[in-house]
């Protein structure tokens, strides 16, 4: 599940990069426009993956050793 979440976040990041640099929405181009059902599914999955990946930030802090003086 972690790998799938990261793959979707990477897809979303690359898509946003293309939009910012070239005004080109790859997801919309592949799936028939921003309002197309499949595009909205992909956008939704990318958003959910972003929320899921927040857990990586929380786990990162748990793995740090606690130093007591």
PDB file of N, H, CA, C and O in Angstrom:
ATOM      1  N   UNK A   1       0.820  -1.193   0.000  1.00  0.00           N
ATOM      2  CA  UNK A   1       0.000   0.000   0.000  1.00  0.00           C
ATOM      3  C   UNK A   1       0.867   1.262   0.000  1.00  0.00           C
ATOM      4  O   UNK A   1       0.536   2.259  -0.641  1.00  0.00           O
ATOM      5  N   UNK A   2       2.003   1.195   0.746  1.00  0.00           N
ATOM      6  H   UNK A   2       2.271   0.385   1.267  1.00  0.00           H
ATOM      7  CA  UNK A   2       2.896   2.348   0.790  1.00  0.00           C
ATOM      8  C   UNK A   2       3.443   2.677  -0.604  1.00  0.00           C
ATOM      9  O   UNK A   2       3.502   3.842  -0.997  1.00  0.00           O
ATOM     10  N   UNK A   3       3.840   1.640  -1.341  1.00  0.00           N
ATOM     11  H   UNK A   3       3.792   0.694  -1.021  1.00  0.00           H
ATOM     12  CA  UNK A   3       4.398   1.847  -2.674  1.00  0.00           C
ATOM     13  C   UNK A   3       3.356   2.461  -3.602  1.00  0.00           C
ATOM     14  O   UNK A   3       3.662   3.391  -4.348  1.00  0.00           O
ATOM     15  N   UNK A   4       2.140   1.956  -3.562  1.00  0.00           N
ATOM     16  H   UNK A   4       1.891   1.200  -2.956  1.00  0.00           H
ATOM     17  CA  UNK A   4       1.069   2.499  -4.402  1.00  0.00           C
ATOM     18  C   UNK A   4       0.811   3.962  -4.062  1.00  0.00           C
ATOM     19  O   UNK A   4       0.640   4.791  -4.957  1.00  0.00           O
ATOM     20  N   UNK A   5       0.783   4.276  -2.781  1.00  0.00           N
ATOM     21  H   UNK A   5       0.922   3.603  -2.054  1.00  0.00           H
ATOM     22  CA  UNK A   5       0.579   5.656  -2.361  1.00  0.00           C
ATOM     23  C   UNK A   5       1.677   6.574  -2.886  1.00  0.00           C
ATOM     24  O   UNK A   5       1.403   7.668  -3.380  1.00  0.00           O
ATOM     25  N   UNK A   6       2.917   6.119  -2.773  1.00  0.00           N
ATOM     26  H   UNK A   6       3.140   5.230  -2.372  1.00  0.00           H
ATOM     27  CA  UNK A   6       4.024   6.943  -3.263  1.00  0.00           C
ATOM     28  C   UNK A   6       3.998   7.097  -4.777  1.00  0.00           C
ATOM     29  O   UNK A   6       4.293   8.175  -5.292  1.00  0.00           O
ATOM     30  N   UNK A   7       3.649   6.036  -5.498  1.00  0.00           N
ATOM     31  H   UNK A   7       3.409   5.160  -5.079  1.00  0.00           H
ATOM     32  CA  UNK A   7       3.559   6.114  -6.956  1.00  0.00           C
ATOM     33  C   UNK A   7       2.502   7.139  -7.362  1.00  0.00           C
ATOM     34  O   UNK A   7       2.733   7.945  -8.263  1.00  0.00           O
ATOM     35  N   UNK A   8       1.354   7.110  -6.707  1.00  0.00           N
ATOM     36  H   UNK A   8       1.167   6.455  -5.975  1.00  0.00           H
ATOM     37  CA  UNK A   8       0.300   8.073  -7.036  1.00  0.00           C
ATOM     38  C   UNK A   8       0.705   9.506  -6.704  1.00  0.00           C
ATOM     39  O   UNK A   8       0.384  10.432  -7.448  1.00  0.00           O
ATOM     40  N   UNK A   9       1.405   9.687  -5.595  1.00  0.00           N
ATOM     41  H   UNK A   9       1.666   8.934  -4.991  1.00  0.00           H
ATOM     42  CA  UNK A   9       1.877  11.029  -5.240  1.00  0.00           C
ATOM     43  C   UNK A   9       2.900  11.515  -6.265  1.00  0.00           C
ATOM     44  O   UNK A   9       2.892  12.689  -6.636  1.00  0.00           O
ATOM     45  N   UNK A  10       3.775  10.631  -6.724  1.00  0.00           N
ATOM     46  H   UNK A  10       3.781   9.677  -6.423  1.00  0.00           H
ATOM     47  CA  UNK A  10       4.758  11.004  -7.744  1.00  0.00           C
ATOM     48  C   UNK A  10       4.065  11.369  -9.050  1.00  0.00           C
ATOM     49  O   UNK A  10       4.439  12.345  -9.700  1.00  0.00           O
ATOM     50  N   UNK A  11       3.058  10.593  -9.435  1.00  0.00           N
ATOM     51  H   UNK A  11       2.754   9.800  -8.907  1.00  0.00           H
ATOM     52  CA  UNK A  11       2.290  10.919 -10.644  1.00  0.00           C
ATOM     53  C   UNK A  11       1.667  12.305 -10.513  1.00  0.00           C
ATOM     54  O   UNK A  11       1.727  13.109 -11.444  1.00  0.00           O
ATOM     55  N   UNK A  12       1.077  12.579  -9.371  1.00  0.00           N
ATOM     56  H   UNK A  12       1.029  11.926  -8.614  1.00  0.00           H
ATOM     57  CA  UNK A  12       0.474  13.890  -9.144  1.00  0.00           C
ATOM     58  C   UNK A  12       1.501  15.006  -9.180  1.00  0.00           C
ATOM     59  O   UNK A  12       1.243  16.071  -9.742  1.00  0.00           O
ATOM     60  N   UNK A  13       2.665  14.772  -8.583  1.00  0.00           N
ATOM     61  H   UNK A  13       2.874  13.907  -8.126  1.00  0.00           H
ATOM     62  CA  UNK A  13       3.706  15.797  -8.568  1.00  0.00           C
ATOM     63  C   UNK A  13       4.219  16.072  -9.983  1.00  0.00           C
ATOM     64  O   UNK A  13       4.418  17.226 -10.362  1.00  0.00           O
ATOM     65  N   UNK A  14       4.429  15.017 -10.754  1.00  0.00           N
ATOM     66  H   UNK A  14       4.267  14.079 -10.446  1.00  0.00           H
ATOM     67  CA  UNK A  14       4.880  15.206 -12.135  1.00  0.00           C
ATOM     68  C   UNK A  14       3.827  15.935 -12.961  1.00  0.00           C
ATOM     69  O   UNK A  14       4.157  16.792 -13.781  1.00  0.00           O
ATOM     70  N   UNK A  15       2.569  15.595 -12.744  1.00  0.00           N
ATOM     71  H   UNK A  15       2.301  14.899 -12.078  1.00  0.00           H
ATOM     72  CA  UNK A  15       1.498  16.266 -13.471  1.00  0.00           C
ATOM     73  C   UNK A  15       1.452  17.759 -13.125  1.00  0.00           C
ATOM     74  O   UNK A  15       1.305  18.599 -14.012  1.00  0.00           O
ATOM     75  N   UNK A  16       1.579  18.085 -11.835  1.00  0.00           N
ATOM     76  H   UNK A  16       1.698  17.402 -11.114  1.00  0.00           H
ATOM     77  CA  UNK A  16       1.584  19.494 -11.435  1.00  0.00           C
ATOM     78  C   UNK A  16       2.804  20.213 -11.989  1.00  0.00           C
ATOM     79  O   UNK A  16       2.719  21.385 -12.355  1.00  0.00           O
ATOM     80  N   UNK A  17       3.934  19.527 -12.053  1.00  0.00           N
ATOM     81  H   UNK A  17       4.004  18.575 -11.756  1.00  0.00           H
ATOM     82  CA  UNK A  17       5.118  20.129 -12.648  1.00  0.00           C
ATOM     83  C   UNK A  17       4.909  20.456 -14.116  1.00  0.00           C
ATOM     84  O   UNK A  17       5.309  21.522 -14.586  1.00  0.00           O
ATOM     85  N   UNK A  18       4.280  19.535 -14.842  1.00  0.00           N
ATOM     86  H   UNK A  18       3.955  18.669 -14.460  1.00  0.00           H
ATOM     87  CA  UNK A  18       3.975  19.781 -16.254  1.00  0.00           C
ATOM     88  C   UNK A  18       3.010  20.947 -16.427  1.00  0.00           C
ATOM     89  O   UNK A  18       3.146  21.749 -17.350  1.00  0.00           O
ATOM     90  N   UNK A  19       2.039  21.029 -15.532  1.00  0.00           N
ATOM     91  H   UNK A  19       1.929  20.377 -14.782  1.00  0.00           H
ATOM     92  CA  UNK A  19       1.078  22.138 -15.594  1.00  0.00           C
ATOM     93  C   UNK A  19       1.801  23.464 -15.348  1.00  0.00           C
ATOM     94  O   UNK A  19       1.565  24.447 -16.051  1.00  0.00           O
ATOM     95  N   UNK A  20       2.679  23.485 -14.349  1.00  0.00           N
ATOM     96  H   UNK A  20       2.871  22.687 -13.778  1.00  0.00           H
ATOM     97  CA  UNK A  20       3.376  24.727 -14.007  1.00  0.00           C
ATOM     98  C   UNK A  20       4.345  25.162 -15.097  1.00  0.00           C
ATOM     99  O   UNK A  20       4.424  26.346 -15.427  1.00  0.00           O
ATOM    100  N   UNK A  21       5.075  24.212 -15.652  1.00  0.00           N
ATOM    101  H   UNK A  21       5.011  23.250 -15.385  1.00  0.00           H
ATOM    102  CA  UNK A  21       6.116  24.567 -16.615  1.00  0.00           C
ATOM    103  C   UNK A  21       5.606  24.752 -18.039  1.00  0.00           C
ATOM    104  O   UNK A  21       6.070  25.631 -18.765  1.00  0.00           O
ATOM    105  N   UNK A  22       4.640  23.912 -18.435  1.00  0.00           N
ATOM    106  H   UNK A  22       4.262  23.198 -17.845  1.00  0.00           H
ATOM    107  CA  UNK A  22       4.230  23.887 -19.837  1.00  0.00           C
ATOM    108  C   UNK A  22       2.735  24.094 -20.066  1.00  0.00           C
ATOM    109  O   UNK A  22       2.267  24.049 -21.203  1.00  0.00           O
ATOM    110  N   UNK A  23       1.984  24.322 -18.983  1.00  0.00           N
ATOM    111  H   UNK A  23       2.364  24.359 -18.059  1.00  0.00           H
ATOM    112  CA  UNK A  23       0.527  24.424 -19.064  1.00  0.00           C
ATOM    113  C   UNK A  23      -0.061  23.208 -19.777  1.00  0.00           C
ATOM    114  O   UNK A  23      -0.942  23.332 -20.627  1.00  0.00           O
ATOM    115  N   UNK A  24       0.449  22.026 -19.410  1.00  0.00           N
ATOM    116  H   UNK A  24       1.165  21.925 -18.719  1.00  0.00           H
ATOM    117  CA  UNK A  24       0.032  20.770 -20.034  1.00  0.00           C
ATOM    118  C   UNK A  24      -0.392  19.798 -18.941  1.00  0.00           C
ATOM    119  O   UNK A  24       0.423  19.411 -18.104  1.00  0.00           O
ATOM    120  N   UNK A  25      -1.656  19.403 -18.945  1.00  0.00           N
ATOM    121  H   UNK A  25      -2.318  19.717 -19.625  1.00  0.00           H
ATOM    122  CA  UNK A  25      -2.199  18.472 -17.966  1.00  0.00           C
ATOM    123  C   UNK A  25      -2.201  17.072 -18.582  1.00  0.00           C
ATOM    124  O   UNK A  25      -3.083  16.732 -19.371  1.00  0.00           O
ATOM    125  N   UNK A  26      -1.215  16.274 -18.216  1.00  0.00           N
ATOM    126  H   UNK A  26      -0.499  16.550 -17.575  1.00  0.00           H
ATOM    127  CA  UNK A  26      -1.053  14.939 -18.797  1.00  0.00           C
ATOM    128  C   UNK A  26      -2.237  14.029 -18.459  1.00  0.00           C
ATOM    129  O   UNK A  26      -2.710  13.281 -19.315  1.00  0.00           O
ATOM    130  N   UNK A  27      -2.708  14.092 -17.230  1.00  0.00           N
ATOM    131  H   UNK A  27      -2.324  14.700 -16.535  1.00  0.00           H
ATOM    132  CA  UNK A  27      -3.842  13.247 -16.821  1.00  0.00           C
ATOM    133  C   UNK A  27      -5.070  13.583 -17.655  1.00  0.00           C
ATOM    134  O   UNK A  27      -5.751  12.683 -18.148  1.00  0.00           O
ATOM    135  N   UNK A  28      -5.355  14.863 -17.816  1.00  0.00           N
ATOM    136  H   UNK A  28      -4.801  15.593 -17.417  1.00  0.00           H
ATOM    137  CA  UNK A  28      -6.515  15.273 -18.610  1.00  0.00           C
ATOM    138  C   UNK A  28      -6.350  14.859 -20.065  1.00  0.00           C
ATOM    139  O   UNK A  28      -7.318  14.452 -20.707  1.00  0.00           O
ATOM    140  N   UNK A  29      -5.138  14.959 -20.589  1.00  0.00           N
ATOM    141  H   UNK A  29      -4.351  15.290 -20.067  1.00  0.00           H
ATOM    142  CA  UNK A  29      -4.888  14.573 -21.976  1.00  0.00           C
ATOM    143  C   UNK A  29      -5.116  13.077 -22.180  1.00  0.00           C
ATOM    144  O   UNK A  29      -5.717  12.667 -23.173  1.00  0.00           O
ATOM    145  N   UNK A  30      -4.644  12.276 -21.254  1.00  0.00           N
ATOM    146  H   UNK A  30      -4.157  12.609 -20.447  1.00  0.00           H
ATOM    147  CA  UNK A  30      -4.777  10.818 -21.389  1.00  0.00           C
ATOM    148  C   UNK A  30      -6.224  10.377 -21.228  1.00  0.00           C
ATOM    149  O   UNK A  30      -6.694   9.507 -21.962  1.00  0.00           O
ATOM    150  N   UNK A  31      -6.930  10.970 -20.274  1.00  0.00           N
ATOM    151  H   UNK A  31      -6.548  11.677 -19.679  1.00  0.00           H
ATOM    152  CA  UNK A  31      -8.253  10.465 -19.918  1.00  0.00           C
ATOM    153  C   UNK A  31      -9.419  11.300 -20.434  1.00  0.00           C
ATOM    154  O   UNK A  31     -10.556  11.060 -20.029  1.00  0.00           O
ATOM    155  N   UNK A  32      -9.180  12.265 -21.306  1.00  0.00           N
ATOM    156  H   UNK A  32      -8.256  12.460 -21.634  1.00  0.00           H
ATOM    157  CA  UNK A  32     -10.285  12.943 -21.972  1.00  0.00           C
ATOM    158  C   UNK A  32     -10.735  14.256 -21.387  1.00  0.00           C
ATOM    159  O   UNK A  32     -11.909  14.607 -21.507  1.00  0.00           O
ATOM    160  N   UNK A  33      -9.844  14.994 -20.758  1.00  0.00           N
ATOM    161  H   UNK A  33      -8.890  14.709 -20.660  1.00  0.00           H
ATOM    162  CA  UNK A  33     -10.201  16.307 -20.227  1.00  0.00           C
ATOM    163  C   UNK A  33     -10.329  16.284 -18.713  1.00  0.00           C
ATOM    164  O   UNK A  33     -10.473  15.226 -18.101  1.00  0.00           O
ATOM    165  N   UNK A  34     -10.273  17.474 -18.120  1.00  0.00           N
ATOM    166  H   UNK A  34     -10.155  18.334 -18.617  1.00  0.00           H
ATOM    167  CA  UNK A  34     -10.331  17.576 -16.665  1.00  0.00           C
ATOM    168  C   UNK A  34     -11.667  17.139 -16.096  1.00  0.00           C
ATOM    169  O   UNK A  34     -11.725  16.665 -14.961  1.00  0.00           O
ATOM    170  N   UNK A  35     -12.732  17.285 -16.848  1.00  0.00           N
ATOM    171  H   UNK A  35     -12.685  17.670 -17.770  1.00  0.00           H
ATOM    172  CA  UNK A  35     -14.058  16.929 -16.349  1.00  0.00           C
ATOM    173  C   UNK A  35     -14.438  15.483 -16.643  1.00  0.00           C
ATOM    174  O   UNK A  35     -15.506  15.033 -16.228  1.00  0.00           O
ATOM    175  N   UNK A  36     -13.588  14.752 -17.347  1.00  0.00           N
ATOM    176  H   UNK A  36     -12.721  15.118 -17.684  1.00  0.00           H
ATOM    177  CA  UNK A  36     -13.887  13.359 -17.672  1.00  0.00           C
ATOM    178  C   UNK A  36     -13.882  12.518 -16.400  1.00  0.00           C
ATOM    179  O   UNK A  36     -13.126  12.779 -15.464  1.00  0.00           O
ATOM    180  N   UNK A  37     -14.733  11.515 -16.388  1.00  0.00           N
ATOM    181  H   UNK A  37     -15.347  11.302 -17.148  1.00  0.00           H
ATOM    182  CA  UNK A  37     -14.891  10.662 -15.211  1.00  0.00           C
ATOM    183  C   UNK A  37     -13.570  10.031 -14.794  1.00  0.00           C
ATOM    184  O   UNK A  37     -13.236  10.042 -13.609  1.00  0.00           O
ATOM    185  N   UNK A  38     -12.807   9.480 -15.738  1.00  0.00           N
ATOM    186  H   UNK A  38     -13.078   9.471 -16.700  1.00  0.00           H
ATOM    187  CA  UNK A  38     -11.544   8.823 -15.398  1.00  0.00           C
ATOM    188  C   UNK A  38     -10.512   9.813 -14.863  1.00  0.00           C
ATOM    189  O   UNK A  38      -9.745   9.482 -13.959  1.00  0.00           O
ATOM    190  N   UNK A  39     -10.488  11.012 -15.411  1.00  0.00           N
ATOM    191  H   UNK A  39     -11.111  11.281 -16.146  1.00  0.00           H
ATOM    192  CA  UNK A  39      -9.573  12.035 -14.895  1.00  0.00           C
ATOM    193  C   UNK A  39      -9.903  12.361 -13.450  1.00  0.00           C
ATOM    194  O   UNK A  39      -9.009  12.479 -12.612  1.00  0.00           O
ATOM    195  N   UNK A  40     -11.173  12.504 -13.164  1.00  0.00           N
ATOM    196  H   UNK A  40     -11.899  12.408 -13.844  1.00  0.00           H
ATOM    197  CA  UNK A  40     -11.579  12.820 -11.793  1.00  0.00           C
ATOM    198  C   UNK A  40     -11.234  11.692 -10.835  1.00  0.00           C
ATOM    199  O   UNK A  40     -10.888  11.939  -9.680  1.00  0.00           O
ATOM    200  N   UNK A  41     -11.326  10.448 -11.310  1.00  0.00           N
ATOM    201  H   UNK A  41     -11.607  10.247 -12.249  1.00  0.00           H
ATOM    202  CA  UNK A  41     -10.928   9.301 -10.487  1.00  0.00           C
ATOM    203  C   UNK A  41      -9.431   9.389 -10.177  1.00  0.00           C
ATOM    204  O   UNK A  41      -9.020   9.218  -9.029  1.00  0.00           O
ATOM    205  N   UNK A  42      -8.622   9.654 -11.203  1.00  0.00           N
ATOM    206  H   UNK A  42      -8.956   9.793 -12.135  1.00  0.00           H
ATOM    207  CA  UNK A  42      -7.171   9.755 -10.993  1.00  0.00           C
ATOM    208  C   UNK A  42      -6.846  10.905 -10.048  1.00  0.00           C
ATOM    209  O   UNK A  42      -6.031  10.743  -9.140  1.00  0.00           O
ATOM    210  N   UNK A  43      -7.472  12.067 -10.245  1.00  0.00           N
ATOM    211  H   UNK A  43      -8.134  12.199 -10.982  1.00  0.00           H
ATOM    212  CA  UNK A  43      -7.229  13.205  -9.352  1.00  0.00           C
ATOM    213  C   UNK A  43      -7.618  12.847  -7.914  1.00  0.00           C
ATOM    214  O   UNK A  43      -6.907  13.196  -6.972  1.00  0.00           O
ATOM    215  N   UNK A  44      -8.724  12.164  -7.752  1.00  0.00           N
ATOM    216  H   UNK A  44      -9.302  11.880  -8.518  1.00  0.00           H
ATOM    217  CA  UNK A  44      -9.164  11.755  -6.419  1.00  0.00           C
ATOM    218  C   UNK A  44      -8.206  10.774  -5.774  1.00  0.00           C
ATOM    219  O   UNK A  44      -7.903  10.887  -4.586  1.00  0.00           O
ATOM    220  N   UNK A  45      -7.726   9.807  -6.552  1.00  0.00           N
ATOM    221  H   UNK A  45      -7.973   9.715  -7.517  1.00  0.00           H
ATOM    222  CA  UNK A  45      -6.771   8.831  -6.020  1.00  0.00           C
ATOM    223  C   UNK A  45      -5.455   9.502  -5.630  1.00  0.00           C
ATOM    224  O   UNK A  45      -4.855   9.150  -4.613  1.00  0.00           O
ATOM    225  N   UNK A  46      -5.012  10.451  -6.423  1.00  0.00           N
ATOM    226  H   UNK A  46      -5.499  10.737  -7.248  1.00  0.00           H
ATOM    227  CA  UNK A  46      -3.785  11.179  -6.092  1.00  0.00           C
ATOM    228  C   UNK A  46      -3.980  11.961  -4.792  1.00  0.00           C
ATOM    229  O   UNK A  46      -3.087  11.990  -3.945  1.00  0.00           O
ATOM    230  N   UNK A  47      -5.132  12.586  -4.636  1.00  0.00           N
ATOM    231  H   UNK A  47      -5.857  12.562  -5.324  1.00  0.00           H
ATOM    232  CA  UNK A  47      -5.420  13.311  -3.401  1.00  0.00           C
ATOM    233  C   UNK A  47      -5.458  12.402  -2.183  1.00  0.00           C
ATOM    234  O   UNK A  47      -4.902  12.739  -1.137  1.00  0.00           O
ATOM    235  N   UNK A  48      -6.103  11.263  -2.312  1.00  0.00           N
ATOM    236  H   UNK A  48      -6.554  10.990  -3.161  1.00  0.00           H
ATOM    237  CA  UNK A  48      -6.141  10.297  -1.206  1.00  0.00           C
ATOM    238  C   UNK A  48      -4.754   9.765  -0.887  1.00  0.00           C
ATOM    239  O   UNK A  48      -4.412   9.561   0.278  1.00  0.00           O
ATOM    240  N   UNK A  49      -3.959   9.543  -1.923  1.00  0.00           N
ATOM    241  H   UNK A  49      -4.237   9.709  -2.869  1.00  0.00           H
ATOM    242  CA  UNK A  49      -2.590   9.069  -1.716  1.00  0.00           C
ATOM    243  C   UNK A  49      -1.771  10.113  -0.963  1.00  0.00           C
ATOM    244  O   UNK A  49      -0.955   9.776  -0.106  1.00  0.00           O
ATOM    245  N   UNK A  50      -1.999  11.386  -1.292  1.00  0.00           N
ATOM    246  H   UNK A  50      -2.662  11.660  -1.988  1.00  0.00           H
ATOM    247  CA  UNK A  50      -1.306  12.451  -0.568  1.00  0.00           C
ATOM    248  C   UNK A  50      -1.650  12.447   0.911  1.00  0.00           C
ATOM    249  O   UNK A  50      -0.776  12.618   1.761  1.00  0.00           O
ATOM    250  N   UNK A  51      -2.920  12.253   1.213  1.00  0.00           N
ATOM    251  H   UNK A  51      -3.630  12.115   0.522  1.00  0.00           H
ATOM    252  CA  UNK A  51      -3.330  12.157   2.620  1.00  0.00           C
ATOM    253  C   UNK A  51      -2.714  10.937   3.286  1.00  0.00           C
ATOM    254  O   UNK A  51      -2.267  11.009   4.430  1.00  0.00           O
ATOM    255  N   UNK A  52      -2.691   9.831   2.583  1.00  0.00           N
ATOM    256  H   UNK A  52      -3.054   9.772   1.654  1.00  0.00           H
ATOM    257  CA  UNK A  52      -2.115   8.594   3.121  1.00  0.00           C
ATOM    258  C   UNK A  52      -0.620   8.775   3.413  1.00  0.00           C
ATOM    259  O   UNK A  52      -0.120   8.267   4.416  1.00  0.00           O
ATOM    260  N   UNK A  53       0.084   9.488   2.550  1.00  0.00           N
ATOM    261  H   UNK A  53      -0.322   9.901   1.735  1.00  0.00           H
ATOM    262  CA  UNK A  53       1.529   9.642   2.695  1.00  0.00           C
ATOM    263  C   UNK A  53       1.918  10.563   3.847  1.00  0.00           C
ATOM    264  O   UNK A  53       3.094  10.635   4.203  1.00  0.00           O
ATOM    265  N   UNK A  54       0.965  11.260   4.430  1.00  0.00           N
ATOM    266  H   UNK A  54       0.009  11.202   4.142  1.00  0.00           H
ATOM    267  CA  UNK A  54       1.251  12.063   5.621  1.00  0.00           C
ATOM    268  C   UNK A  54       1.781  11.163   6.733  1.00  0.00           C
ATOM    269  O   UNK A  54       2.569  11.601   7.571  1.00  0.00           O
ATOM    270  N   UNK A  55       1.352   9.920   6.737  1.00  0.00           N
ATOM    271  H   UNK A  55       0.712   9.564   6.056  1.00  0.00           H
ATOM    272  CA  UNK A  55       1.796   8.989   7.781  1.00  0.00           C
ATOM    273  C   UNK A  55       3.300   8.779   7.758  1.00  0.00           C
ATOM    274  O   UNK A  55       3.894   8.468   8.791  1.00  0.00           O
ATOM    275  N   UNK A  56       3.929   8.944   6.593  1.00  0.00           N
ATOM    276  H   UNK A  56       3.447   9.196   5.754  1.00  0.00           H
ATOM    277  CA  UNK A  56       5.380   8.798   6.513  1.00  0.00           C
ATOM    278  C   UNK A  56       6.083   9.867   7.347  1.00  0.00           C
ATOM    279  O   UNK A  56       7.129   9.599   7.937  1.00  0.00           O
ATOM    280  N   UNK A  57       5.525  11.063   7.401  1.00  0.00           N
ATOM    281  H   UNK A  57       4.675  11.281   6.921  1.00  0.00           H
ATOM    282  CA  UNK A  57       6.100  12.110   8.243  1.00  0.00           C
ATOM    283  C   UNK A  57       5.977  11.754   9.714  1.00  0.00           C
ATOM    284  O   UNK A  57       6.893  12.004  10.497  1.00  0.00           O
ATOM    285  N   UNK A  58       4.853  11.175  10.088  1.00  0.00           N
ATOM    286  H   UNK A  58       4.108  10.972   9.452  1.00  0.00           H
ATOM    287  CA  UNK A  58       4.639  10.802  11.484  1.00  0.00           C
ATOM    288  C   UNK A  58       5.547   9.637  11.884  1.00  0.00           C
ATOM    289  O   UNK A  58       6.078   9.621  12.994  1.00  0.00           O
ATOM    290  N   UNK A  59       5.727   8.667  10.991  1.00  0.00           N
ATOM    291  H   UNK A  59       5.295   8.681  10.089  1.00  0.00           H
ATOM    292  CA  UNK A  59       6.583   7.513  11.284  1.00  0.00           C
ATOM    293  C   UNK A  59       8.047   7.920  11.376  1.00  0.00           C
ATOM    294  O   UNK A  59       8.814   7.332  12.139  1.00  0.00           O
ATOM    295  N   UNK A  60       8.429   8.915  10.605  1.00  0.00           N
ATOM    296  H   UNK A  60       7.806   9.392   9.985  1.00  0.00           H
ATOM    297  CA  UNK A  60       9.810   9.382  10.619  1.00  0.00           C
ATOM    298  C   UNK A  60      10.189   9.865  12.010  1.00  0.00           C
ATOM    299  O   UNK A  60      11.296   9.597  12.478  1.00  0.00           O
ATOM    300  N   UNK A  61       9.290  10.567  12.668  1.00  0.00           N
ATOM    301  H   UNK A  61       8.391  10.784  12.288  1.00  0.00           H
ATOM    302  CA  UNK A  61       9.572  11.079  14.001  1.00  0.00           C
ATOM    303  C   UNK A  61       9.589   9.970  15.045  1.00  0.00           C
ATOM    304  O   UNK A  61      10.293  10.090  16.047  1.00  0.00           O
ATOM    305  N   UNK A  62       8.835   8.897  14.838  1.00  0.00           N
ATOM    306  H   UNK A  62       8.263   8.799  14.024  1.00  0.00           H
ATOM    307  CA  UNK A  62       8.800   7.786  15.784  1.00  0.00           C
ATOM    308  C   UNK A  62      10.106   7.003  15.789  1.00  0.00           C
ATOM    309  O   UNK A  62      10.475   6.427  16.813  1.00  0.00           O
ATOM    310  N   UNK A  63      10.810   6.974  14.664  1.00  0.00           N
ATOM    311  H   UNK A  63      10.511   7.443  13.833  1.00  0.00           H
ATOM    312  CA  UNK A  63      12.015   6.165  14.550  1.00  0.00           C
ATOM    313  C   UNK A  63      13.270   6.861  15.077  1.00  0.00           C
ATOM    314  O   UNK A  63      14.337   6.249  15.127  1.00  0.00           O
ATOM    315  N   UNK A  64      13.158   8.122  15.467  1.00  0.00           N
ATOM    316  H   UNK A  64      12.292   8.619  15.426  1.00  0.00           H
ATOM    317  CA  UNK A  64      14.314   8.836  16.010  1.00  0.00           C
ATOM    318  C   UNK A  64      14.561   8.399  17.445  1.00  0.00           C
ATOM    319  O   UNK A  64      13.619   8.285  18.230  1.00  0.00           O
ATOM    320  N   UNK A  65      15.822   8.154  17.796  1.00  0.00           N
ATOM    321  H   UNK A  65      16.587   8.247  17.159  1.00  0.00           H
ATOM    322  CA  UNK A  65      16.101   7.777  19.194  1.00  0.00           C
ATOM    323  C   UNK A  65      15.918   8.958  20.129  1.00  0.00           C
ATOM    324  O   UNK A  65      16.186  10.102  19.761  1.00  0.00           O
ATOM    325  N   UNK A  66      15.471   8.680  21.313  1.00  0.00           N
ATOM    326  H   UNK A  66      15.254   7.751  21.612  1.00  0.00           H
ATOM    327  CA  UNK A  66      15.276   9.715  22.323  1.00  0.00           C
ATOM    328  C   UNK A  66      16.532   9.790  23.158  1.00  0.00           C
ATOM    329  O   UNK A  66      16.956   8.796  23.746  1.00  0.00           O
ATOM    330  N   UNK A  67      17.127  10.967  23.211  1.00  0.00           N
ATOM    331  H   UNK A  67      16.782  11.775  22.733  1.00  0.00           H
ATOM    332  CA  UNK A  67      18.356  11.162  23.989  1.00  0.00           C
ATOM    333  C   UNK A  67      17.995  11.914  25.254  1.00  0.00           C
ATOM    334  O   UNK A  67      17.500  13.040  25.207  1.00  0.00           O
ATOM    335  N   UNK A  68      18.253  11.264  26.403  1.00  0.00           N
ATOM    336  H   UNK A  68      18.655  10.349  26.441  1.00  0.00           H
ATOM    337  CA  UNK A  68      17.973  11.892  27.699  1.00  0.00           C
ATOM    338  C   UNK A  68      19.290  12.261  28.356  1.00  0.00           C
ATOM    339  O   UNK A  68      20.236  11.474  28.371  1.00  0.00           O
ATOM    340  N   UNK A  69      19.336  13.445  28.885  1.00  0.00           N
ATOM    341  H   UNK A  69      18.567  14.084  28.872  1.00  0.00           H
ATOM    342  CA  UNK A  69      20.558  13.886  29.552  1.00  0.00           C
ATOM    343  C   UNK A  69      20.356  13.949  31.034  1.00  0.00           C
ATOM    344  O   UNK A  69      21.278  14.301  31.769  1.00  0.00           O
TER     345      UNK A  69
END
